[in-house]
Amino acid sequence: MTTPTIRVQSEDFDLQTEIDRLVAGRTDIGAVVTFSGLCRDEGGSLNALELEHYPGMAEAEMRRIAELAVERFALQGLTAIHRYGKIAPGENIVLVIAASPHRQAAFDGANFVMDFLKTAAPFWKKEHPKDGTSGDWVPAKDADDSARDRWLTPRTE
């Protein structure tokens, strides 16, 4: 089985470098799908988004999710990187790269990982507004649970 690359880090990442690292020397990969999540400025009101995580547990849960995706979609490669700390609007937060022989498995693998990262990995977000007021922790969204739950329904193929 393919071993996914999992990282939780404060430093930024470079999308092309990560793709190159994943596919280097591989001729069995026919599709690479990436998802890069960026910090929004929330209509110009956000100074930064602060991401916290539960060290050790966040990496373990990301690895569990990634291994499920590799097995379920027969991925040839998978990278998942999640940042923590204060992140300014426009900066990278998360990266998922899924590689497979065919496009649909890569798309599904990337979607699966993101849907479960949003709901199962222990990360928390706090907004820091430009007006200097104390920001709020961002609550979980029902839509994220619904996106995750579609993967829990038995597949009919």
PASE-966233 format. One record per residue: x, y, z of N, C-alpha, C in turn. Coordinates in Angstrom, 2 decimals. Example, Ala and Ser with C-alpha at 12.3 -4.5 7.8 and 13.67 -1.06 7.14 Angstrom:
% residues 2
+---------+---------+---------+---------+---------+---------+---------+---------+---------+
!     n_X !     n_Y !     n_Z !    ca_X !    ca_Y !    ca_Z !     c_X !     c_Y !     c_Z !
+---------+---------+---------+---------+---------+---------+---------+---------+---------+
!   13.19 !   -5.69 !    7.80 !   12.30 !   -4.50 !    7.80 !   13.20 !   -3.30 !    7.80 !
!   12.85 !   -2.25 !    7.08 !   13.67 !   -1.06 !    7.14 !   12.90 !    0.03 !    7.87 !
+---------+---------+---------+---------+---------+---------+---------+---------+---------+
This chain:
% residues 157
+---------+---------+---------+---------+---------+---------+---------+---------+---------+
!     n_X !     n_Y !     n_Z !    ca_X !    ca_Y !    ca_Z !     c_X !     c_Y !     c_Z !
+---------+---------+---------+---------+---------+---------+---------+---------+---------+
!    0.84 !   -1.19 !    0.00 !    0.00 !    0.00 !    0.00 !    0.88 !    1.25 !    0.00 !
!    0.43 !    2.25 !   -0.69 !    1.10 !    3.54 !   -0.74 !    1.08 !    4.19 !    0.63 !
!    2.20 !    4.74 !    1.05 !    2.28 !    5.45 !    2.33 !    2.07 !    6.94 !    2.08 !
!    1.00 !    7.51 !    2.64 !    0.76 !    8.95 !    2.43 !    1.78 !    9.81 !    3.17 !
!    2.00 !   10.99 !    2.64 !    2.83 !   12.00 !    3.30 !    1.90 !   12.92 !    4.07 !
!    2.13 !   13.06 !    5.36 !    1.30 !   13.89 !    6.24 !    2.21 !   14.87 !    6.97 !
!    1.82 !   16.15 !    6.94 !    2.59 !   17.14 !    7.70 !    1.64 !   18.18 !    8.32 !
!    1.94 !   18.54 !    9.54 !    1.30 !   19.67 !   10.21 !    2.44 !   20.62 !   10.54 !
!    2.35 !   21.85 !   10.04 !    3.49 !   22.76 !   10.14 !    3.04 !   24.20 !   10.19 !
!    3.88 !   25.05 !   10.74 !    3.58 !   26.47 !   10.75 !    4.07 !   27.14 !    9.45 !
!    5.09 !   26.55 !    8.83 !    5.67 !   27.14 !    7.62 !    4.75 !   26.97 !    6.43 !
!    4.86 !   27.89 !    5.49 !    4.12 !   27.80 !    4.24 !    4.65 !   26.63 !    3.42 !
!    3.92 !   26.24 !    2.41 !    4.34 !   25.18 !    1.50 !    4.22 !   25.70 !    0.07 !
!    4.91 !   25.03 !   -0.83 !    4.87 !   25.39 !   -2.25 !    4.18 !   24.27 !   -3.01 !
!    3.08 !   24.60 !   -3.65 !    2.26 !   23.62 !   -4.35 !    3.07 !   22.82 !   -5.37 !
!    3.80 !   23.49 !   -6.25 !    4.53 !   22.79 !   -7.30 !    5.63 !   21.90 !   -6.73 !
!    6.31 !   22.35 !   -5.70 !    7.34 !   21.53 !   -5.06 !    6.73 !   20.24 !   -4.51 !
!    5.57 !   20.36 !   -3.90 !    4.90 !   19.18 !   -3.32 !    4.42 !   18.22 !   -4.40 !
!    3.90 !   18.75 !   -5.51 !    3.50 !   17.88 !   -6.63 !    4.71 !   17.15 !   -7.18 !
!    5.79 !   17.91 !   -7.44 !    7.01 !   17.31 !   -7.99 !    7.53 !   16.21 !   -7.07 !
!    7.50 !   16.43 !   -5.78 !    7.97 !   15.44 !   -4.81 !    7.11 !   14.17 !   -4.88 !
!    5.81 !   14.34 !   -5.03 !    4.90 !   13.19 !   -5.05 !    5.05 !   12.34 !   -6.31 !
!    5.26 !   12.96 !   -7.45 !    5.27 !   12.22 !   -8.72 !    6.66 !   11.90 !   -9.24 !
!    7.70 !   12.33 !   -8.57 !    9.07 !   12.14 !   -9.05 !    9.36 !   10.67 !   -9.37 !
!    9.76 !   10.43 !  -10.62 !   10.16 !    9.11 !  -11.05 !    9.02 !    8.12 !  -11.23 !
!    7.79 !    8.57 !  -11.14 !    6.63 !    7.67 !  -11.23 !    6.06 !    7.70 !  -12.64 !
!    5.84 !    6.54 !  -13.21 !    5.20 !    6.44 !  -14.52 !    3.84 !    5.76 !  -14.43 !
!    3.44 !    5.39 !  -13.21 !    2.14 !    4.72 !  -13.02 !    1.03 !    5.71 !  -12.68 !
!    1.36 !    6.98 !  -12.61 !    0.39 !    8.02 !  -12.26 !   -0.13 !    8.67 !  -13.54 !
!   -1.45 !    8.68 !  -13.69 !   -2.06 !    9.31 !  -14.85 !   -2.85 !   10.56 !  -14.51 !
!   -3.07 !   10.78 !  -13.20 !   -3.86 !   11.94 !  -12.77 !   -3.35 !   12.45 !  -11.44 !
!   -3.27 !   13.75 !  -11.33 !   -2.91 !   14.41 !  -10.07 !   -3.97 !   15.49 !   -9.83 !
!   -4.63 !   15.39 !   -8.69 !   -5.64 !   16.38 !   -8.31 !   -5.15 !   17.08 !   -7.05 !
!   -5.23 !   18.41 !   -7.06 !   -4.80 !   19.17 !   -5.89 !   -5.95 !   20.01 !   -5.36 !
!   -5.94 !   20.18 !   -4.06 !   -6.81 !   21.15 !   -3.41 !   -5.92 !   21.98 !   -2.51 !
!   -5.98 !   23.28 !   -2.70 !   -5.23 !   24.20 !   -1.86 !   -6.23 !   25.16 !   -1.22 !
!   -6.35 !   25.09 !    0.10 !   -7.24 !   25.98 !    0.82 !   -6.50 !   27.21 !    1.29 !
!   -7.07 !   28.37 !    1.02 !   -6.46 !   29.65 !    1.35 !   -7.28 !   30.38 !    2.40 !
!   -6.66 !   31.27 !    3.12 !   -7.35 !   32.11 !    4.10 !   -8.07 !   33.24 !    3.35 !
!   -9.39 !   33.35 !    3.58 !  -10.20 !   34.43 !    2.99 !  -10.11 !   35.67 !    3.87 !
!  -10.39 !   36.82 !    3.29 !  -10.37 !   38.05 !    4.08 !  -11.74 !   38.42 !    4.64 !
!  -12.74 !   37.56 !    4.38 !  -14.10 !   37.78 !    4.91 !  -14.60 !   39.19 !    4.62 !
!  -14.55 !   39.57 !    3.35 !  -15.05 !   40.87 !    2.94 !  -14.19 !   42.04 !    3.40 !
!  -12.93 !   41.78 !    3.64 !  -12.01 !   42.83 !    4.06 !  -11.96 !   43.06 !    5.56 !
!  -12.67 !   42.26 !    6.33 !  -12.73 !   42.48 !    7.78 !  -11.72 !   41.65 !    8.58 !
!  -11.05 !   40.69 !    7.92 !  -10.19 !   39.77 !    8.65 !   -8.72 !   40.16 !    8.55 !
!   -8.05 !   40.25 !    9.69 !   -6.62 !   40.52 !    9.74 !   -5.83 !   39.21 !    9.63 !
!   -6.32 !   38.18 !   10.32 !   -5.66 !   36.88 !   10.29 !   -6.62 !   35.81 !   10.81 !
!   -6.31 !   34.60 !   10.45 !   -7.01 !   33.44 !   10.97 !   -5.97 !   32.65 !   11.76 !
!   -6.30 !   32.36 !   12.99 !   -5.38 !   31.59 !   13.83 !   -5.86 !   30.15 !   13.89 !
!   -4.98 !   29.24 !   13.51 !   -5.30 !   27.81 !   13.54 !   -4.52 !   27.14 !   14.66 !
!   -5.24 !   26.41 !   15.47 !   -4.63 !   25.61 !   16.53 !   -4.93 !   24.15 !   16.24 !
!   -4.08 !   23.28 !   16.77 !   -4.29 !   21.84 !   16.59 !   -3.87 !   21.11 !   17.85 !
!   -4.28 !   19.87 !   17.94 !   -3.89 !   18.99 !   19.04 !   -2.68 !   18.21 !   18.54 !
!   -1.44 !   18.62 !   18.95 !   -0.23 !   17.97 !   18.43 !   -0.23 !   16.46 !   18.70 !
!    0.21 !   15.73 !   17.73 !    0.22 !   14.27 !   17.83 !   -1.10 !   13.68 !   17.38 !
!   -2.18 !   14.16 !   17.95 !   -3.49 !   13.64 !   17.57 !   -3.89 !   14.12 !   16.18 !
!   -3.58 !   15.37 !   15.85 !   -3.92 !   15.90 !   14.51 !   -3.21 !   15.09 !   13.43 !
!   -1.92 !   14.83 !   13.62 !   -1.17 !   14.06 !   12.64 !   -1.71 !   12.63 !   12.54 !
!   -2.03 !   12.03 !   13.68 !   -2.55 !   10.66 !   13.68 !   -3.89 !   10.58 !   12.95 !
!   -4.75 !   11.54 !   13.17 !   -6.06 !   11.53 !   12.50 !   -5.90 !   11.80 !   11.01 !
!   -5.01 !   12.73 !   10.66 !   -4.75 !   12.98 !    9.24 !   -4.22 !   11.72 !    8.57 !
!   -3.33 !   11.00 !    9.24 !   -2.77 !    9.77 !    8.68 !   -3.87 !    8.71 !    8.51 !
!   -4.74 !    8.58 !    9.51 !   -5.83 !    7.61 !    9.43 !   -6.73 !    7.92 !    8.22 !
!   -7.10 !    9.18 !    8.07 !   -7.95 !    9.61 !    6.95 !   -7.24 !    9.34 !    5.62 !
!   -5.97 !    9.71 !    5.54 !   -5.20 !    9.54 !    4.30 !   -5.07 !    8.06 !    3.94 !
!   -4.83 !    7.22 !    4.92 !   -4.71 !    5.79 !    4.65 !   -6.03 !    5.20 !    4.17 !
!   -7.14 !    5.66 !    4.74 !   -8.46 !    5.23 !    4.26 !   -8.65 !    5.62 !    2.79 !
!   -8.26 !    6.85 !    2.45 !   -8.40 !    7.32 !    1.07 !   -7.54 !    6.52 !    0.11 !
!   -6.30 !    6.25 !    0.50 !   -5.39 !    5.47 !   -0.36 !   -6.00 !    4.10 !   -0.63 !
!   -6.52 !    3.46 !    0.41 !   -7.10 !    2.13 !    0.25 !   -8.40 !    2.17 !   -0.55 !
!   -9.29 !    3.08 !   -0.20 !  -10.60 !    3.13 !   -0.84 !  -10.54 !    3.47 !   -2.32 !
!   -9.62 !    4.37 !   -2.69 !   -9.57 !    4.85 !   -4.07 !   -8.34 !    4.34 !   -4.84 !
!   -7.60 !    3.41 !   -4.24 !   -6.40 !    2.83 !   -4.87 !   -5.45 !    3.92 !   -5.37 !
!   -5.18 !    4.89 !   -4.51 !   -4.32 !    6.01 !   -4.89 !   -2.86 !    5.54 !   -4.98 !
!   -2.13 !    6.12 !   -5.90 !   -0.71 !    5.84 !   -6.07 !    0.15 !    6.79 !   -5.22 !
!   -0.46 !    7.86 !   -4.75 !    0.25 !    8.81 !   -3.91 !   -0.74 !    9.77 !   -3.28 !
!   -0.40 !   10.25 !   -2.09 !   -1.25 !   11.21 !   -1.40 !   -0.39 !   12.04 !   -0.46 !
!   -0.58 !   13.34 !   -0.54 !    0.07 !   14.28 !    0.37 !   -1.01 !   15.14 !    1.01 !
!   -0.92 !   15.30 !    2.33 !   -1.83 !   16.20 !    3.04 !   -1.00 !   17.05 !    4.00 !
!   -1.09 !   18.35 !    3.83 !   -0.36 !   19.30 !    4.67 !   -1.36 !   20.28 !    5.26 !
!   -1.27 !   20.52 !    6.56 !   -2.15 !   21.49 !    7.22 !   -1.28 !   22.41 !    8.05 !
!   -1.49 !   23.70 !    7.90 !   -0.71 !   24.68 !    8.67 !   -1.41 !   25.03 !    9.97 !
!   -0.65 !   25.58 !   10.90 !   -1.19 !   26.13 !   12.13 !   -0.48 !   27.45 !   12.40 !
!   -1.04 !   28.22 !   13.34 !   -0.51 !   29.54 !   13.66 !   -1.38 !   30.61 !   13.02 !
!   -0.89 !   31.86 !   13.05 !   -1.65 !   32.96 !   12.45 !   -1.35 !   33.01 !   10.96 !
!   -2.43 !   33.00 !   10.19 !   -2.33 !   32.97 !    8.73 !   -3.10 !   34.17 !    8.18 !
!   -2.43 !   34.96 !    7.36 !   -3.04 !   36.17 !    6.80 !   -3.89 !   35.82 !    5.58 !
!   -4.87 !   36.67 !    5.26 !   -5.67 !   36.46 !    4.05 !   -4.78 !   36.28 !    2.82 !
!   -5.15 !   35.31 !    2.01 !   -4.39 !   35.01 !    0.80 !   -3.32 !   33.94 !    0.99 !
!   -2.99 !   33.62 !    2.24 !   -1.96 !   32.61 !    2.49 !   -2.57 !   31.21 !    2.51 !
!   -1.71 !   30.22 !    2.27 !   -2.11 !   28.82 !    2.28 !   -2.46 !   28.34 !    3.69 !
!   -3.50 !   27.49 !    3.76 !   -3.86 !   26.82 !    5.00 !   -3.65 !   25.31 !    4.87 !
!   -4.20 !   24.74 !    3.81 !   -4.19 !   23.28 !    3.67 !   -3.91 !   22.89 !    2.23 !
!   -3.26 !   21.73 !    2.06 !   -2.99 !   21.21 !    0.73 !   -3.26 !   19.71 !    0.74 !
!   -4.00 !   19.25 !   -0.25 !   -4.20 !   17.82 !   -0.47 !   -3.86 !   17.54 !   -1.92 !
!   -3.00 !   16.56 !   -2.13 !   -2.64 !   16.12 !   -3.48 !   -2.92 !   14.62 !   -3.55 !
!   -3.76 !   14.23 !   -4.49 !   -4.08 !   12.82 !   -4.69 !   -3.64 !   12.42 !   -6.09 !
!   -2.92 !   11.30 !   -6.18 !   -2.42 !   10.81 !   -7.46 !   -2.91 !    9.38 !   -7.68 !
!   -3.33 !    9.12 !   -8.92 !   -3.83 !    7.79 !   -9.26 !   -3.63 !    7.55 !  -10.75 !
!   -3.87 !    6.32 !  -11.20 !   -3.77 !    6.05 !  -12.63 !   -4.85 !    6.78 !  -13.44 !
!   -6.01 !    7.03 !  -12.81 !   -7.13 !    7.65 !  -13.52 !   -7.71 !    8.81 !  -12.72 !
!   -8.32 !    9.77 !  -13.43 !   -8.75 !   11.02 !  -12.82 !   -9.81 !   10.88 !  -11.74 !
!  -10.82 !   10.03 !  -11.94 !  -11.92 !    9.99 !  -10.98 !  -11.46 !    9.57 !   -9.60 !
!  -10.56 !    8.60 !   -9.52 !  -10.05 !    8.17 !   -8.22 !   -9.28 !    9.31 !   -7.54 !
!   -8.53 !   10.08 !   -8.32 !   -7.78 !   11.20 !   -7.74 !   -8.73 !   12.29 !   -7.24 !
!   -9.77 !   12.62 !   -8.03 !  -10.76 !   13.60 !   -7.58 !  -11.46 !   13.12 !   -6.31 !
!  -11.93 !   11.87 !   -6.34 !  -12.65 !   11.34 !   -5.18 !  -11.74 !   11.27 !   -3.95 !
!  -10.51 !   10.85 !   -4.15 !   -9.58 !   10.76 !   -3.02 !   -9.33 !   12.11 !   -2.37 !
!   -9.12 !   13.14 !   -3.18 !   -8.89 !   14.48 !   -2.64 !  -10.13 !   14.99 !   -1.90 !
!  -11.30 !   14.80 !   -2.51 !  -12.55 !   15.24 !   -1.86 !  -12.77 !   14.51 !   -0.54 !
!  -12.57 !   13.21 !   -0.54 !  -12.73 !   12.40 !    0.67 !  -11.84 !   12.94 !    1.80 !
!  -10.57 !   13.16 !    1.49 !   -9.63 !   13.65 !    2.51 !  -10.09 !   15.00 !    3.05 !
!  -10.45 !   15.92 !    2.19 !  -10.87 !   17.24 !    2.67 !  -12.15 !   17.16 !    3.49 !
!  -13.12 !   16.37 !    3.04 !  -14.38 !   16.27 !    3.78 !  -14.15 !   15.71 !    5.19 !
!  -13.23 !   14.77 !    5.34 !  -12.96 !   14.23 !    6.67 !  -12.02 !   15.12 !    7.49 !
!  -11.08 !   15.81 !    6.83 !  -10.22 !   16.75 !    7.57 !  -11.06 !   17.84 !    8.23 !
!  -12.05 !   18.34 !    7.50 !  -12.89 !   19.44 !    8.00 !  -13.69 !   19.02 !    9.24 !
!  -13.98 !   17.72 !    9.38 !  -14.89 !   17.29 !   10.44 !  -14.23 !   16.42 !   11.50 !
!  -13.13 !   15.75 !   11.19 !  -12.58 !   14.77 !   12.12 !  -11.22 !   15.15 !   12.70 !
!  -10.43 !   15.90 !   11.97 !   -9.09 !   16.24 !   12.47 !   -9.19 !   17.37 !   13.50 !
!   -8.45 !   17.26 !   14.60 !   -8.56 !   18.26 !   15.67 !   -7.81 !   19.56 !   15.37 !
!   -8.46 !   20.41 !   14.57 !   -7.98 !   21.76 !   14.27 !   -9.09 !   22.73 !   14.65 !
!   -8.69 !   23.90 !   15.15 !   -9.66 !   24.93 !   15.51 !   -9.20 !   26.24 !   14.91 !
!  -10.19 !   27.06 !   14.49 !   -9.90 !   28.34 !   13.84 !  -10.49 !   29.49 !   14.65 !
!   -9.69 !   30.53 !   14.83 !  -10.14 !   31.74 !   15.49 !   -9.88 !   32.92 !   14.55 !
!  -10.91 !   33.75 !   14.38 !  -10.78 !   34.92 !   13.53 !  -10.20 !   36.09 !   14.32 !
!   -9.30 !   36.83 !   13.68 !   -8.73 !   38.05 !   14.26 !   -9.13 !   39.21 !   13.34 !
!  -10.18 !   39.96 !   13.73 !  -10.67 !   41.06 !   12.87 !   -9.68 !   42.22 !   12.77 !
!   -9.81 !   42.95 !   11.67 !   -8.97 !   44.13 !   11.45 !   -9.25 !   45.24 !   12.46 !
!  -10.48 !   45.27 !   13.02 !  -10.83 !   46.35 !   13.94 !  -10.22 !   46.18 !   15.33 !
!   -9.44 !   45.10 !   15.53 !   -8.75 !   44.92 !   16.80 !   -9.58 !   44.28 !   17.90 !
!  -10.85 !   44.01 !   17.64 !  -11.67 !   43.36 !   18.66 !  -11.24 !   41.90 !   18.81 !
!  -11.62 !   41.33 !   19.91 !  -11.32 !   39.93 !   20.16 !  -12.13 !   39.07 !   19.18 !
!  -11.44 !   38.23 !   18.46 !  -12.11 !   37.41 !   17.47 !  -12.86 !   36.24 !   18.08 !
!  -13.66 !   35.62 !   17.25 !  -14.44 !   34.45 !   17.65 !  -13.84 !   33.18 !   17.08 !
!  -14.07 !   32.08 !   17.81 !  -13.74 !   30.76 !   17.28 !  -14.78 !   30.43 !   16.23 !
!  -14.35 !   29.85 !   15.13 !  -15.25 !   29.53 !   14.02 !  -15.97 !   28.22 !   14.35 !
!  -17.31 !   28.26 !   14.37 !  -18.05 !   27.03 !   14.70 !  -18.04 !   26.03 !   13.55 !
!  -18.28 !   24.78 !   13.90 !  -18.42 !   23.73 !   12.88 !  -19.67 !   24.02 !   12.06 !
!  -19.65 !   23.56 !   10.81 !  -20.78 !   23.81 !    9.90 !  -21.49 !   22.49 !    9.57 !
!  -22.82 !   22.55 !    9.58 !  -23.61 !   21.38 !    9.21 !  -23.28 !   20.92 !    7.79 !
!  -22.98 !   21.86 !    6.91 !  -22.67 !   21.51 !    5.52 !  -21.42 !   20.64 !    5.45 !
!  -20.45 !   20.87 !    6.35 !  -19.25 !   20.04 !    6.37 !  -19.59 !   18.61 !    6.80 !
!  -20.49 !   18.48 !    7.77 !  -20.93 !   17.14 !    8.20 !  -21.66 !   16.43 !    7.06 !
!  -22.50 !   17.15 !    6.34 !  -23.23 !   16.56 !    5.21 !  -22.27 !   16.10 !    4.12 !
!  -21.25 !   16.90 !    3.85 !  -20.26 !   16.52 !    2.83 !  -19.54 !   15.24 !    3.25 !
!  -19.17 !   15.15 !    4.51 !  -18.51 !   13.95 !    5.02 !  -19.44 !   12.74 !    4.95 !
!  -20.70 !   12.94 !    5.33 !  -21.64 !   11.83 !    5.43 !  -21.92 !   11.15 !    4.10 !
!  -21.73 !   11.87 !    2.98 !  -21.99 !   11.22 !    1.69 !  -21.03 !   10.07 !    1.45 !
!  -19.85 !   10.10 !    2.10 !  -18.88 !    9.02 !    1.95 !  -19.23 !    7.83 !    2.84 !
!  -20.10 !    8.03 !    3.80 !  -20.47 !    6.97 !    4.73 !  -21.59 !    6.10 !    4.19 !
!  -22.30 !    6.60 !    3.20 !  -23.38 !    5.85 !    2.57 !  -22.78 !    4.73 !    1.73 !
!  -23.30 !    3.50 !    1.86 !  -22.74 !    2.40 !    1.05 !  -22.83 !    2.73 !   -0.43 !
!  -21.76 !    2.41 !   -1.14 !  -21.69 !    2.67 !   -2.58 !  -22.42 !    1.58 !   -3.34 !
!  -23.11 !    1.99 !   -4.39 !  -23.73 !    1.03 !   -5.30 !  -23.08 !    1.22 !   -6.67 !
!  -22.28 !    0.27 !   -7.03 !  -21.56 !    0.39 !   -8.31 !  -21.82 !   -0.79 !   -9.19 !
+---------+---------+---------+---------+---------+---------+---------+---------+---------+
